[in-house]
Structures are given as structure tokens and as C-alpha cells.
Amino acid sequence: MASNSDSIYHVLTYMKQHPDVINQQPLEYTNVIRLNISDKIKVADADIYFPDQKLMVNRFTPDFVAKNGDLLDYFYEMTNQEIPNFHDVWVTTSHILDKSTYLLELSFE
């Protein structure tokens, strides 16, 4: 599954370490965050994990969620959820050409 790639993990880690590169979109749902970063940032296999003008949607495996709980908790805190609990995480990615950005949306279920 594409969402469990090292590329997505490294993008999330980079965003956590460099929050100034994140452009967070307004929250539309209490359990979803939508983030954009410049497409100038190097991303391994960007053509696979951030397809041009298309959405790629995947669910992180339970192992990925368990192994990377601290990283995912960081992003979960950006939601409007009141209960600190999630079991599934869906990731949607895309390359938005006219805005020169990579979209990364996380949905916590």
C-alpha cells in the first residue's frame, strides 16, 4: 500500500520538524486536517505518492499506526477532536500543479 511508504513517513517527519513549511487549510471536519507544502521540497518517489492533479487515498496499516503513534499524535492534535483516540488513519495525497504544492490530508477514524 502506497501510504505506508518511507516517502510518506519522511514527509510527515519533515513537516513535524519544520512546521514553518506547512500551510494548514481551514478545518472542514473535526477529524481531518489538510496540509500543503511547497513542491520545491524534495520528496522521494513524488510522482508515485503525490500524483499530478489526481488524488491518491490509502489507509495506513494498523502496524504503521502503532509504530508511528507519536508522529501521528502530533498531527491529530491539529484536529478539532475532543477525545484523544483514533484507530485508523487515511492519507490522501496529490500534487497541485497550479499552486506548486503537495497536498497531504490525514483523516483520523
WOFEN-V945347 format. One record per residue. N is the residue number from 0. OMEGA is omega in radians with two decimals (none if undefined). NEAR is the number of other ideal C-beta (glycine too) atoms within 8 Angstrom. Layout:
n = <N/N>
omega = <OMEGA/OMEGA>
near = <NEAR/NEAR>
This chain:
n = <0/1/2/3/4/5/6/7/8/9/10/11/12/13/14/15/16/17/18/19/20/21/22/23/24/25/26/27/28/29/30/31/32/33/34/35/36/37/38/39/40/41/42/43/44/45/46/47/48/49/50/51/52/53/54/55/56/57/58/59/60/61/62/63/64/65/66/67/68/69/70/71/72/73/74/75/76/77/78/79/80/81/82/83/84/85/86/87/88/89/90/91/92/93/94/95/96/97/98/99/100/101/102/103/104/105/106/107/108>
omega = <-3.03/-3.05/-3.11/-3.11/3.01/-3.12/-3.13/3.09/-3.11/3.07/3.12/3.12/3.12/3.14/3.11/-3.12/-3.11/-3.06/3.13/3.14/-3.07/2.95/-3.10/3.11/3.11/-3.13/3.05/-3.14/-3.07/-3.06/-3.06/2.98/3.12/-3.07/3.04/2.99/-3.13/3.07/3.03/3.11/-3.11/3.11/3.11/3.11/-3.12/-3.13/3.11/-2.99/3.08/-3.06/3.13/3.01/3.08/3.07/2.99/-3.10/3.12/3.04/3.04/3.09/3.07/3.11/3.13/3.14/-3.14/-3.09/-3.05/-3.11/-3.13/3.12/-3.14/3.07/3.12/-3.13/3.10/3.13/3.10/3.14/3.07/3.13/3.12/-3.14/-3.10/-3.07/3.00/3.14/-3.12/3.06/3.07/3.13/3.07/-3.13/3.10/2.99/-3.12/-2.98/-3.06/3.09/-3.13/-3.12/2.95/3.07/3.03/-3.13/3.11/3.10/-3.09/-3.10/none>
near = <6/9/12/10/10/6/12/14/11/10/13/13/9/10/13/10/6/8/7/4/9/10/7/9/7/4/9/5/6/7/10/12/10/10/13/13/13/8/10/4/9/3/11/7/8/11/7/9/14/14/12/8/7/6/7/11/6/10/9/14/8/7/6/10/14/7/6/11/8/6/11/15/9/8/12/11/6/6/12/6/10/3/4/5/4/11/6/9/12/12/14/11/14/13/12/11/7/4/6/8/11/16/13/15/11/12/11/12/8>
